[in-house]
Amino acid sequence: MLIGNYFKSAYRNLLGHKLFTFINIMGLAIGLAAVMLITLFVKDELSFDAFWEKSDSLYRIHVQFDVPGKDPEYYNSAPPPMAAALKEDFPEIEHVARFLKANTVAHFGNERRQIWVDLVDPDAIDMFELNFIHGSAETALPDRNSIIVDQTQATKLFGDKNPIGETLTIELGREPLEYKVTGVFEDTPTNTMVPLQGITLFNEDLFGGNMLKAWYRNFTMTFIHLRPGASIENVEAKMPDFISRHYPRVPFAGPDTKPEDVVKITAMNIKDLHLNIQGESFEFGPKGDKTTVMIFSVIAFLILVIASINFMNLSTARSSIRAKEVAIRKVMGATRKNLIFQFLGESILLTIFALAIALIIVEGTLPFYNDVISKEMDINYMSADLIYIFLFTVFIGLLGGLYPSFVLSRFHPAMTLKANKSNESKASIRFRSILVVVQFSISIALFVSTGVIYAQMKYAQSKDLGYDREHLLTVFGNDRRNLIENIDIIVERLYRQEGVLGVTYSDSGFPGTNFEFLDPIRIEKTSDYEPIMLSFRQVGYDFMKTHDIPLIAGRDYERGTNDERPTNDMLAAGEGYTASLVLNKSAVRKLGFGTPEEALGRLMYMNVGRIDNEGSQEILEAEFEVIGVIDDVHFNDLKTEVQPEFYQLFHKRAYFVIIRWAGDPMAVLDRVRNVWNSELPGASFEYRFSKDALAEQYARERGEMTMFAAFSTLAIFIACLGLFGLASFTAERRTKEIGIRKVMGASIWKIIKLLVFEFSKPVIVANIIAWPVAYLAMSKWLDSFVYRIDGMIIIALCLIAGLTALLIAWATVAGNSYAVAKENPIKALRYE
């Protein structure tokens, strides 16, 4: 009976104050929905590769080169011979496996399909447990002519039938090889840095010469699995001795340089790869950003703080006028325990309603949210997550009900009924003002942060990159060998196509792809081998013309000259000659060549190496003359500083064909495709328009900006919703005061100004707090960009955010104040 009375009382109280109830529930619901969406994102980012059974003891080997005269180079891969040496030297290591991923073509009957294949060592099957649909782990890869594929590729190749025993012809080596399908496994989850689609054993016959013996060529992912009880710290501590025993003489440093002084080997747990890897090379899973995860975790917390403050503020404000109800209940025999139970129950009931609405909001917005951040997330209602959400919501309800339940229940009935008014103290009013300050401080800081991110993205999109980014098309495929052999005829035929203005080729992909390789360069041919490391790109004829890169001094590469360097065999036979190089301005400065004009004609010597039978590199140098200088060009993103770089003419790296076009892009694309298919029958035809590639360069940042903007707007909306509720409550509480002021001659405008000024003070204080916090936080964020907006823009955004917050507060309060101030004073003076 008593509980029924509580529900009836709660129902009447909530229904009797519809505006208060709506604001309280919707503010908390929107906040909870935003927090749940952000939590889904953060949880997904933190869950990468945690599903592997052995994930706690799985590590990937990383190699760092501390090259003289240059920042450290980070490699997420390792040299091929390291795997066997690790297993032999370290008893702590139970399994070691190399991974080398290849995008190739598989023939099945008359069909040709492009597939991904990982070449692995046998230990890989024991390290990465796969769920087999057909076959088993024990019989998966009996020999190096066997292959297992995931369910998606099995369906792509064979349809719905069981493919065990079928034969695939795969172009992995110089000649196509036949592989027998021995297993089909479930697709690996998307939250992995090791996506496995097709797996076969490492076949050393596929690699020419002594490539797999080279200790200074890092191109295989190498994973280790530790034995139970083994420590990765102990393994890493032994690495300097391991380097000393196995690494040969350093080919790009002086003869007295020890390998352990240049090479550093570390190991990173597989669960940490997604958020902590350095560099971009050889990664086949999506690279995350630890800072982004931290930022959005903070945003979720701040939104939750704002929503909770709203709920508590409005709950305590509304409860302060229920003192008479408390007194009457006590007179009628209610105990303090009864009152505490009633007020806490009402508060928890509100939060449960808010949770239900929040779940509806999340389900409705999740498809759009997934599209923005390029993920596939959902709420698992059968997991413990929902229980945690529910318990946390109840906790917020308890916080909101603490004041009315424990403070109001202590009132003395006689004093309260005699006073015939609320017993709200100045401390309670001051506490609510502090909460409003906190709310708007957070909202203003988020507003500024959103503006800075947007300004930086616009800056990146509009910055002069040093070349004409418009009307560039890059095409590439999976048959690089035939592309290199036929590059001259392909270029010639493309030049004859309507709409083609320029054609070149390169090894560095399309604009927007972070690319950096280094070569040791000397400017004096002395007995002391002390090279300078420079970044390089290997390009074809008309590279500068096609990209519309002006020459500051000298000339471009020309056909019919000795611009391309001699082969290694020619150099070894003493048949070398002076080839040509084009430098950028940063390289001219680093090499000490003076002005671009003074650099022309200077000689440079490049270590082109030749691997011998012991796996080391013989010092074999090619001589070059500087024939041209260009300005620094931003082919990588603006988070990467333009490096001192040279552009070397080299046919053997024609991996990407770049075309400058005019006219209808789709018509030009069709003509290019026809030439490609004619000269490279069976090869895949892939393409990227540079404008699209550059747009995708900051796709993650744009998604983050959208999220940031959306959640910042929600935070500001929730804060304003709370301010509206407080203003409405204050105006209602001061109805009689407003009536007396009007009778005494006060105008509506003066009454509105009085209330607006009262609510402006906490917003002004919030600005004073938020501005330095936002400035410092966003200055630190911008530090990750080498080329960034000016700090004055942050200050301007702080001023705009502060003024906007003040205007919103004025509009919110003025609306409520006007509604009360325009009422007839007679009604106000009769107000109870």
C-alpha positions in Angstrom: 0.0 0.0 0.0 2.8 2.4 1.0 4.8 1.6 -2.2 1.7 2.2 -4.3 1.3 5.6 -2.6 5.0 6.3 -3.5 4.3 5.6 -7.2 1.1 7.6 -7.2 2.9 10.5 -5.6 5.8 10.3 -8.0 3.4 10.1 -11.0 1.5 13.2 -9.9 4.6 15.2 -9.1 6.2 14.4 -12.5 3.1 15.0 -14.4 2.3 18.1 -12.6 5.6 19.7 -13.7 5.8 18.5 -17.3 8.5 20.9 -18.5 10.7 20.0 -15.6 10.2 16.3 -16.2 10.8 16.6 -20.0 14.0 18.6 -19.5 15.3 16.3 -16.8 14.7 13.1 -18.7 15.7 14.3 -22.2 18.9 16.0 -21.0 20.0 12.8 -19.3 18.8 10.6 -22.2 20.8 12.5 -24.8 23.9 12.5 -22.5 23.6 8.7 -21.9 23.1 8.1 -25.7 26.2 10.1 -26.5 28.3 8.3 -23.9 27.1 4.9 -25.1 28.1 5.8 -28.7 31.5 7.0 -27.7 32.0 4.0 -25.5 31.3 1.7 -28.4 34.0 3.4 -30.5 36.5 3.3 -27.6 35.8 -0.3 -26.8 36.2 -1.3 -30.4 39.5 0.5 -30.7 40.8 -1.2 -27.5 39.7 -4.6 -28.5 42.0 -5.1 -31.5 43.5 -8.6 -31.6 42.3 -9.4 -28.1 40.3 -12.3 -29.5 43.4 -14.5 -30.2 43.6 -17.1 -27.5 47.4 -16.5 -27.1 47.2 -12.7 -27.4 48.8 -12.0 -24.1 52.0 -13.8 -25.1 52.0 -12.9 -28.9 54.5 -10.2 -29.9 55.7 -8.6 -33.2 59.3 -7.8 -33.7 60.1 -4.2 -34.7 63.5 -2.9 -35.9 64.8 0.6 -35.5 67.8 2.1 -37.4 69.5 5.1 -35.7 71.0 6.3 -38.9 73.8 9.0 -38.6 72.5 12.4 -39.5 68.8 11.5 -39.5 65.9 10.8 -37.2 65.4 7.2 -36.2 63.8 4.9 -38.8 61.1 2.6 -37.5 60.3 -0.7 -39.3 57.2 -2.7 -38.3 58.8 -5.6 -40.2 62.1 -7.5 -39.7 64.8 -9.1 -41.9 64.0 -12.6 -43.2 66.8 -14.5 -41.5 65.9 -13.2 -38.0 63.1 -15.7 -37.4 65.3 -18.8 -37.3 68.0 -17.1 -35.3 65.5 -15.9 -32.7 64.1 -19.4 -32.2 67.6 -20.8 -31.9 69.0 -18.2 -29.5 66.0 -17.6 -27.1 64.7 -20.5 -25.0 61.9 -18.1 -23.9 60.4 -18.2 -27.4 58.2 -21.1 -28.1 57.0 -20.2 -31.7 58.3 -17.9 -34.4 56.6 -17.1 -37.7 57.2 -14.8 -40.6 54.4 -13.3 -42.5 54.7 -11.9 -46.0 51.4 -10.7 -47.6 51.0 -10.8 -51.4 48.1 -9.4 -53.5 48.1 -11.8 -56.4 45.9 -13.6 -59.0 44.5 -17.1 -58.7 43.4 -19.2 -61.6 40.6 -21.8 -61.2 39.4 -23.4 -64.4 38.7 -20.5 -66.8 38.3 -18.0 -63.9 40.8 -15.5 -62.7 40.4 -13.9 -59.2 42.4 -11.5 -57.3 43.2 -12.8 -53.8 45.4 -12.0 -50.8 47.9 -14.7 -49.7 50.1 -14.7 -46.6 53.3 -16.7 -46.9 54.0 -18.0 -43.4 56.2 -20.3 -41.4 54.7 -23.5 -40.0 54.6 -22.1 -36.4 51.9 -19.6 -37.5 49.1 -22.2 -37.3 50.0 -22.9 -33.7 50.3 -19.2 -32.8 47.0 -18.0 -34.5 44.2 -20.4 -33.8 41.7 -20.5 -36.7 38.2 -21.8 -36.7 38.1 -24.3 -39.5 34.9 -24.9 -41.5 36.5 -27.5 -43.7 39.7 -29.3 -42.7 41.5 -28.9 -39.4 44.6 -27.2 -38.0 46.5 -30.6 -37.9 46.1 -31.2 -41.6 46.0 -27.6 -42.8 49.4 -27.1 -44.4 51.1 -30.5 -44.9 53.6 -29.0 -47.5 54.4 -25.8 -49.3 52.2 -26.6 -52.2 49.1 -26.4 -49.9 46.9 -23.4 -49.2 44.0 -22.6 -46.8 41.6 -19.8 -47.4 39.0 -17.9 -45.4 35.3 -18.4 -46.0 34.9 -15.2 -48.1 37.7 -16.1 -50.5 36.5 -19.7 -50.7 33.0 -18.5 -51.7 34.6 -16.0 -54.2 36.6 -18.8 -55.8 34.4 -21.9 -55.5 30.9 -20.9 -54.6 29.1 -22.8 -51.8 30.8 -26.2 -52.4 33.5 -27.7 -50.2 36.8 -26.8 -51.9 39.0 -29.3 -50.1 41.2 -31.0 -52.7 40.6 -28.4 -55.4 43.7 -27.0 -57.2 44.5 -23.3 -57.6 47.1 -21.8 -59.9 48.6 -18.8 -58.1 51.0 -16.2 -59.5 53.3 -15.9 -56.6 56.7 -16.4 -58.2 58.2 -15.9 -61.6 56.1 -18.7 -62.9 52.5 -19.6 -61.7 52.5 -22.4 -59.2 49.8 -25.0 -58.4 48.4 -25.1 -54.8 46.0 -27.7 -53.3 43.3 -26.3 -51.1 43.5 -28.2 -47.7 41.3 -26.1 -45.5 38.7 -23.3 -45.2 38.5 -21.2 -42.0 36.1 -18.6 -40.7 36.9 -15.0 -41.6 39.0 -13.3 -39.0 37.3 -10.4 -37.2 37.7 -6.9 -38.6 39.3 -5.6 -35.5 42.7 -7.2 -36.2 46.1 -6.0 -37.5 46.7 -9.5 -38.9 43.9 -10.1 -41.4 44.3 -13.6 -42.7 42.6 -14.5 -46.0 44.8 -17.0 -47.7 47.7 -18.9 -46.1 50.5 -21.0 -47.5 53.9 -21.9 -46.3 57.0 -19.8 -46.9 58.7 -21.0 -50.1 62.2 -19.7 -50.4 62.4 -20.7 -54.0 60.1 -17.8 -54.8 62.8 -15.3 -53.9 65.8 -14.6 -56.2 69.4 -14.5 -55.2 70.2 -14.3 -51.5 67.4 -11.9 -50.7 66.2 -14.0 -47.7 69.7 -13.8 -46.1 69.9 -10.0 -46.0 69.9 -8.6 -42.4 69.4 -5.0 -43.5 66.3 -5.5 -45.5 63.2 -5.5 -43.4 60.2 -6.8 -45.3 58.7 -9.8 -43.3 56.3 -9.4 -40.4 57.9 -11.5 -37.6 55.8 -12.7 -34.7 57.0 -14.5 -31.6 55.0 -16.5 -29.0 56.6 -16.7 -25.5 56.6 -19.8 -23.3 54.5 -19.7 -20.1 56.2 -17.6 -17.5 58.7 -16.0 -20.0 59.2 -12.2 -19.8 59.4 -10.0 -22.9 61.6 -7.6 -20.9 64.2 -10.3 -20.6 64.1 -11.1 -24.3 64.5 -7.4 -25.2 67.4 -7.1 -22.7 69.3 -9.8 -24.7 68.8 -8.1 -28.1 72.1 -6.1 -28.2 74.1 -9.3 -27.9 71.8 -11.0 -30.4 72.5 -8.1 -32.9 76.2 -8.3 -32.3 76.3 -12.1 -33.0 74.1 -12.1 -36.1 74.1 -8.7 -37.9 77.0 -8.2 -40.4 78.9 -5.0 -40.9 76.6 -1.9 -41.3 76.6 -1.0 -45.0 75.6 2.6 -44.5 78.0 3.6 -41.8 81.8 3.8 -41.2 83.9 0.6 -40.8 84.2 1.2 -37.0 80.4 1.3 -36.5 79.0 -1.7 -34.6 75.7 -3.1 -35.7 74.3 -2.8 -32.1 75.1 0.9 -32.2 72.8 1.4 -35.2 70.2 -1.4 -34.9 67.6 -1.6 -32.1 65.2 -4.6 -31.8 62.0 -4.3 -29.8 58.8 -6.4 -29.4 55.2 -5.1 -29.2 52.3 -7.1 -27.9 49.8 -7.9 -30.6 47.0 -6.1 -28.7 49.0 -2.9 -28.7 49.7 -2.7 -32.4 46.6 -0.9 -33.5 47.1 2.1 -31.3 50.9 2.2 -30.8 52.7 1.3 -34.0 55.1 3.9 -35.5 55.3 4.4 -39.2 53.0 3.3 -42.0 55.0 0.6 -43.9 53.7 -2.9 -44.4 50.6 -2.5 -42.2 47.5 -4.4 -43.5 45.2 -3.6 -40.6 43.7 -0.2 -39.9 46.1 2.0 -37.9 44.4 3.6 -34.9 45.4 6.6 -32.7 45.9 6.4 -29.0 45.4 10.1 -28.6 42.1 10.0 -30.4 40.9 7.2 -28.0 41.9 9.3 -25.0 40.3 12.4 -26.4 36.9 10.7 -27.0 37.1 9.0 -23.6 37.5 12.4 -22.0 34.6 13.8 -24.2 32.4 10.9 -23.0 33.3 11.7 -19.4 32.6 15.4 -19.9 29.3 14.8 -21.5 28.3 12.5 -18.7 29.4 15.2 -16.2 27.2 17.8 -18.0 24.2 15.5 -18.2 24.6 14.4 -14.6 25.0 18.0 -13.4 21.8 18.9 -15.3 19.9 16.1 -13.6 21.2 16.9 -10.1 20.7 20.6 -10.6 17.1 20.4 -11.7 16.4 17.7 -9.1 17.7 19.7 -6.2 16.1 22.9 -7.5 12.7 21.3 -7.9 13.0 19.4 -4.6 13.7 22.7 -2.7 10.0 23.8 -3.1 8.7 20.5 -1.7 9.6 21.3 1.8 5.9 21.8 2.7 5.1 18.4 1.2 7.8 16.9 3.4 6.5 18.6 6.5 2.9 17.5 5.9 4.0 13.9 5.3 5.9 13.9 8.6 2.9 15.3 10.4 0.9 12.4 8.9 3.3 9.9 10.4 5.9 9.4 7.6 9.4 8.5 9.0 12.6 9.8 7.6 13.3 6.4 6.1 10.0 6.6 4.2 10.9 10.0 2.8 14.4 8.9 1.7 13.0 5.9 0.0 10.4 8.0 -1.8 12.8 10.7 -3.1 15.5 8.2 -4.2 12.8 6.1 -5.9 11.5 9.1 -7.9 15.0 10.0 -9.0 15.9 6.4 -10.0 12.6 6.2 -11.9 13.5 9.2 -13.9 16.9 7.9 -14.8 15.4 4.5 -16.0 13.0 6.4 -18.3 16.0 8.3 -19.6 18.0 5.1 -20.2 15.1 3.6 -22.2 15.0 6.7 -24.4 18.8 6.7 -24.7 18.8 3.2 -26.0 16.2 4.1 -28.6 18.4 7.1 -29.7 21.4 4.9 -30.0 19.7 2.2 -32.1 18.3 4.9 -34.4 21.6 6.7 -34.9 24.0 3.7 -34.9 23.9 3.1 -38.7 24.8 6.7 -39.5 27.4 6.7 -36.7 29.0 3.5 -38.1 29.1 5.1 -41.6 30.9 8.2 -40.3 33.6 6.3 -38.5 33.8 3.4 -40.9 33.1 0.7 -38.4 30.5 -2.1 -37.8 29.4 -1.8 -34.2 26.3 -2.7 -32.2 25.1 -3.1 -28.7 25.2 -6.7 -27.4 22.2 -6.9 -25.2 23.1 -10.3 -24.0 26.5 -9.2 -22.6 27.3 -7.6 -19.3 27.6 -4.2 -21.0 23.9 -3.5 -20.6 24.1 -4.4 -16.9 26.9 -2.0 -16.4 24.9 0.7 -18.2 21.9 0.1 -16.1 23.8 0.1 -12.8 25.6 3.3 -13.8 22.2 4.9 -14.7 20.9 3.9 -11.2 24.0 5.5 -9.7 23.2 8.8 -11.4 19.7 8.5 -10.1 21.0 8.0 -6.6 23.3 11.1 -6.9 20.3 13.2 -8.1 18.2 12.0 -5.2 20.7 12.5 -2.4 19.8 16.1 -1.7 16.0 15.8 -1.5 16.2 12.5 0.3 18.8 13.2 3.0 18.5 17.0 3.4 14.7 17.7 3.0 13.9 14.7 5.1 15.6 16.4 8.1 13.3 19.5 8.1 11.2 20.1 11.2 7.5 20.2 10.3 6.6 23.1 12.6 9.3 25.4 11.3 8.5 24.6 7.7 4.7 25.0 8.0 5.1 28.2 10.0 7.4 29.7 7.4 5.2 28.7 4.6 8.1 28.7 2.2 11.0 26.8 0.9 13.9 26.2 3.2 16.5 26.4 0.4 19.8 27.7 1.7 22.3 30.1 0.1 24.8 27.2 0.0 22.4 25.2 -2.2 22.0 28.2 -4.6 25.8 28.7 -4.7 26.3 24.9 -5.4 24.0 25.1 -8.4 25.9 28.1 -9.7 29.1 26.2 -9.5 27.6 23.3 -11.4 26.5 25.7 -14.2 30.0 27.1 -14.4 31.4 23.5 -14.8 28.8 22.8 -17.5 29.6 25.8 -19.6 33.3 25.5 -19.1 33.2 22.0 -20.7 30.8 23.2 -23.4 33.0 26.2 -24.4 36.2 24.0 -24.4 34.5 21.5 -26.7 33.2 24.3 -29.0 36.8 25.7 -29.3 38.2 22.2 -29.9 35.7 21.5 -32.7 36.5 24.8 -34.4 40.3 24.1 -34.3 39.9 20.6 -35.8 37.7 22.0 -38.6 40.2 24.9 -39.3 43.1 22.5 -39.5 41.3 20.2 -41.9 40.4 23.1 -44.1 44.0 24.3 -44.0 45.3 20.9 -45.0 42.9 20.8 -47.9 43.8 24.2 -49.2 47.6 24.3 -48.7 49.9 24.5 -51.7 51.5 21.0 -52.0 54.0 22.0 -54.6 52.3 20.3 -57.5 48.9 20.5 -59.2 46.7 18.0 -57.4 43.8 18.4 -59.9 43.3 16.1 -62.9 45.8 13.4 -61.8 45.0 9.7 -62.2 47.1 6.8 -60.8 46.6 3.3 -62.2 48.2 0.1 -60.9 47.7 -3.7 -60.8 49.0 -7.0 -59.5 51.2 -7.9 -62.4 54.2 -5.6 -61.7 56.7 -7.8 -63.5 54.9 -7.4 -66.9 54.2 -3.8 -66.1 57.9 -3.0 -65.8 58.7 -5.0 -68.9 56.1 -3.2 -71.0 56.2 0.2 -69.4 57.6 2.0 -72.5 54.9 0.8 -74.9 52.2 1.5 -72.3 53.4 5.1 -71.8 53.6 5.5 -75.6 50.1 4.2 -76.2 48.7 6.3 -73.3 50.2 9.4 -74.8 48.2 8.8 -78.0 44.9 8.7 -76.1 42.5 11.6 -76.3 42.5 13.6 -73.1 45.9 12.4 -71.9 48.3 15.4 -71.3 51.1 13.6 -69.4 52.2 10.1 -68.4 54.9 9.0 -66.0 55.5 6.2 -63.4 56.8 5.8 -59.9 57.4 3.4 -57.1 55.7 5.6 -54.5 52.0 5.2 -55.1 49.4 7.9 -55.4 49.5 11.3 -53.7 48.4 11.1 -50.1 50.2 7.8 -49.5 53.0 8.2 -46.8 56.1 6.8 -48.5 59.7 7.0 -47.4 62.7 5.0 -48.3 66.3 6.0 -47.5 69.6 5.6 -49.4 73.1 6.3 -48.2 74.6 9.2 -50.3 78.2 10.5 -50.3 79.3 13.7 -51.8 83.0 12.9 -51.7 84.6 9.6 -52.9 87.0 9.0 -50.0 88.3 6.0 -48.2 86.2 6.9 -45.1 82.7 5.6 -45.7 80.6 8.2 -44.0 77.3 8.6 -46.0 74.4 10.9 -45.6 71.0 9.3 -45.6 68.5 10.8 -48.0 64.9 9.9 -48.8 64.3 9.0 -52.4 61.6 8.3 -55.0 62.3 6.3 -58.1 60.4 7.9 -61.0 60.0 7.7 -64.8 60.4 10.3 -67.6 58.0 13.3 -67.4 57.5 12.9 -63.7 57.9 16.6 -63.1 55.8 17.6 -66.2 53.0 15.2 -65.3 52.7 16.5 -61.8 53.2 20.1 -62.9 56.3 20.6 -60.6 58.4 23.5 -61.8 62.2 23.2 -61.9 64.0 25.9 -59.9 67.3 25.2 -61.6 68.6 22.8 -64.3 66.6 20.3 -66.4 64.4 17.3 -66.1 65.3 13.7 -67.2 65.5 13.3 -71.0 65.2 10.3 -73.2 68.2 9.3 -75.2 70.7 10.3 -72.4 72.5 8.4 -69.7 70.3 9.8 -67.0 69.4 6.3 -65.6 72.1 4.7 -63.6 74.0 1.6 -64.8 73.0 -1.8 -63.4 74.8 -3.5 -60.6 76.4 -6.0 -63.0 77.7 -3.2 -65.1 79.2 -1.5 -62.0 80.8 -4.7 -60.8 82.3 -5.2 -64.3 83.7 -1.7 -64.3 81.3 -0.5 -67.0 79.8 2.3 -65.0 79.1 5.9 -66.1 77.9 9.1 -64.4 74.1 9.1 -64.2 71.8 11.9 -63.2 69.7 13.0 -60.1 67.1 15.7 -59.4 67.1 17.0 -55.8 64.6 19.0 -53.8 65.6 22.2 -52.0 65.9 20.5 -48.6 68.4 18.0 -50.0 70.4 20.8 -51.5 70.6 22.4 -48.0 71.4 19.2 -46.2 74.2 18.3 -48.6 75.7 21.8 -48.3 75.5 22.6 -52.0 74.6 26.2 -51.5 72.0 27.6 -53.9 70.0 25.5 -56.4 72.1 26.9 -59.2 75.3 26.0 -57.4 74.1 22.5 -56.8 74.0 21.8 -60.6 76.9 19.6 -61.7 77.9 18.4 -58.2 78.7 14.7 -58.0 77.1 12.3 -55.6 77.8 8.6 -54.9 75.1 6.2 -53.9 75.5 2.8 -52.3 73.5 0.5 -54.6 74.9 -2.6 -52.8 75.1 -6.3 -53.9 74.2 -9.1 -51.5 76.9 -11.7 -51.2 76.6 -15.3 -50.1 77.1 -14.4 -46.5 74.1 -12.1 -46.5 76.0 -8.9 -46.0 76.2 -6.1 -48.6 79.3 -5.3 -50.7 79.9 -1.6 -51.0 79.0 -1.0 -54.6 78.6 2.7 -55.6 77.0 4.5 -58.5 78.1 8.0 -59.5 75.5 10.7 -60.2 75.5 14.3 -61.3 72.9 16.8 -60.1 71.0 18.0 -63.2 68.0 19.7 -61.6 66.5 21.1 -58.4 62.8 21.4 -57.5 61.0 23.0 -54.6 59.9 20.8 -51.6 56.8 18.9 -52.6 54.2 17.5 -50.2 53.5 14.0 -51.5 53.0 12.7 -47.9 50.4 14.1 -45.5 51.0 17.4 -43.5 51.8 15.5 -40.4 55.1 14.5 -42.1 57.7 17.1 -42.7 59.1 17.2 -46.3 62.4 15.3 -46.1 65.6 16.1 -48.0 64.8 13.9 -51.0 66.1 13.0 -54.5 64.2 11.7 -57.5 66.0 8.9 -59.4 65.1 7.8 -62.9 64.6 4.1 -62.7 62.6 1.8 -65.0 62.7 -1.2 -62.6 60.3 0.5 -60.1 57.4 1.3 -62.5 54.7 0.1 -60.0 52.3 3.0 -60.5 51.4 4.8 -63.7 50.4 8.5 -63.2 48.4 10.3 -65.9 47.4 14.0 -66.2 44.1 14.2 -68.0 41.7 16.8 -69.4 38.0 16.5 -70.3 35.6 13.8 -69.2 37.4 11.8 -66.4 35.3 8.7 -67.0 35.9 8.7 -70.7 39.7 9.1 -70.1 39.5 6.3 -67.6 37.9 4.0 -70.1 40.6 4.7 -72.7 43.3 4.0 -70.1 41.6 0.8 -69.1 41.5 -0.4 -72.7 45.3 0.2 -73.1 46.0 -1.5 -69.8 43.9 -4.6 -70.5 45.5 -4.8 -74.0 49.1 -4.7 -72.9 48.6 -6.5 -69.5 46.0 -9.2 -70.2 44.7 -10.8 -67.0 46.2 -8.2 -64.7 43.9 -6.4 -62.4 43.2 -2.7 -63.2 43.0 -0.5 -60.1 42.9 3.3 -60.1 42.7 6.3 -57.9 42.0 9.9 -58.8 44.4 12.1 -56.8 41.7 14.3 -55.5 39.9 11.3 -54.0 43.2 10.0 -52.5 44.0 13.3 -51.0 40.4 13.5 -49.6 40.9 10.1 -48.0 44.3 11.2 -46.6 42.4 12.9 -43.7 39.3 10.6 -43.8 39.9 9.5 -40.2 40.4 13.1 -39.0 37.2 14.2 -40.8 35.3 11.3 -39.1 36.7 12.4 -35.8 35.8 16.0 -36.6 32.2 15.0 -37.3 32.1 13.0 -34.1 33.7 15.9 -32.2 31.3 18.4 -33.7 28.2 16.3 -33.0 29.1 15.5 -29.4 30.2 19.0 -28.7 26.8 20.3 -30.0 25.1 17.8 -27.8 27.1 18.9 -24.8 26.2 22.5 -25.5 22.5 21.6 -26.1 22.3 19.6 -22.8 23.9 22.5 -20.9 21.4 25.0 -22.5 18.6 22.6 -21.7 19.7 22.6 -18.1 20.0 26.4 -18.1 16.6 26.7 -19.6 15.2 24.5 -16.8 17.0 26.5 -14.1 15.9 29.8 -15.6 12.3 28.6 -15.7 12.5 27.4 -12.1 14.1 30.7 -11.0 11.5 32.8 -12.8 8.7 30.7 -11.3 10.2 31.0 -7.8 10.5 34.8 -8.1 7.0 35.4 -9.5 5.8 37.4 -6.5 9.1 39.5 -6.5 8.6 40.2 -10.2 5.0 41.3 -9.6 6.0 43.7 -6.8 8.8 45.2 -9.0 6.2 45.8 -11.8 3.8 47.5 -9.3 6.7 49.7 -8.2 7.3 50.8 -11.8 9.9 48.4 -13.2 9.6 47.8 -16.9 9.6 44.3 -18.5 13.0 45.1 -20.0 14.6 45.9 -16.6 13.2 42.7 -15.1 14.6 40.7 -18.0 18.0 42.4 -17.7 18.0 41.6 -14.0 17.6 37.9 -14.5 19.8 37.8 -17.6 22.7 39.5 -15.6 22.3 37.0 -12.8 22.7 34.0 -15.2 25.5 35.7 -17.2 27.9 35.7 -14.2 28.5 31.9 -14.2 28.8 31.8 -18.0 31.5 34.6 -17.9 33.4 32.6 -15.2 33.1 29.5 -17.3 34.8 31.4 -20.2 37.7 32.4 -18.0 38.2 28.8 -17.0 37.6 27.2 -20.4 39.8 29.5 -22.6 43.3 28.6 -21.2 42.3 24.9 -21.0 41.1 24.8 -24.6 44.1 26.7 -25.9 46.7 24.5 -24.2 44.9 21.2 -25.2 44.4 22.2 -28.9 48.0 23.6 -29.2 49.2 20.2 -28.1 46.9 18.5 -30.6 48.2 20.7 -33.4 51.8 19.7 -32.5 51.2 16.4 -34.3 51.0 18.5 -37.6 54.2 19.8 -39.0 52.2 22.3 -41.0 49.4 23.8 -38.9 47.2 26.8 -38.4 48.4 29.8 -36.5 47.8 29.9 -32.7 45.9 33.2 -33.1 43.1 31.2 -34.7 42.6 29.3 -31.4 42.4 32.6 -29.5 39.8 33.9 -32.0 37.8 30.7 -31.6 37.9 31.2 -27.8 36.4 34.6 -28.2 33.7 33.4 -30.6 32.9 30.4 -28.3 32.6 32.7 -25.3 30.4 35.2 -27.1 28.2 32.4 -28.5 27.8 30.8 -25.0 26.8 34.1 -23.6 24.3 34.8 -26.4 22.8 31.3 -25.9 22.5 31.9 -22.2 20.9 35.3 -22.7 18.4 33.9 -25.2 17.6 31.0 -23.0 17.1 33.1 -19.8 15.4 36.0 -21.6 12.7 33.8 -23.1 11.7 32.5 -19.7 12.0 35.9 -18.0 9.8 37.6 -20.6 7.1 34.9 -20.2 6.9 35.7 -16.5 7.5 39.4 -16.6 4.7 40.1 -19.1 2.1 38.6 -16.8 -0.4 40.8 -15.0 1.0 41.9 -11.6 -2.3 41.0 -9.9 -1.8 37.4 -10.8 1.8 37.5 -9.5 0.8 39.0 -6.1 -1.9 36.3 -5.7 0.7 33.6 -6.6 1.2 30.8 -4.1 
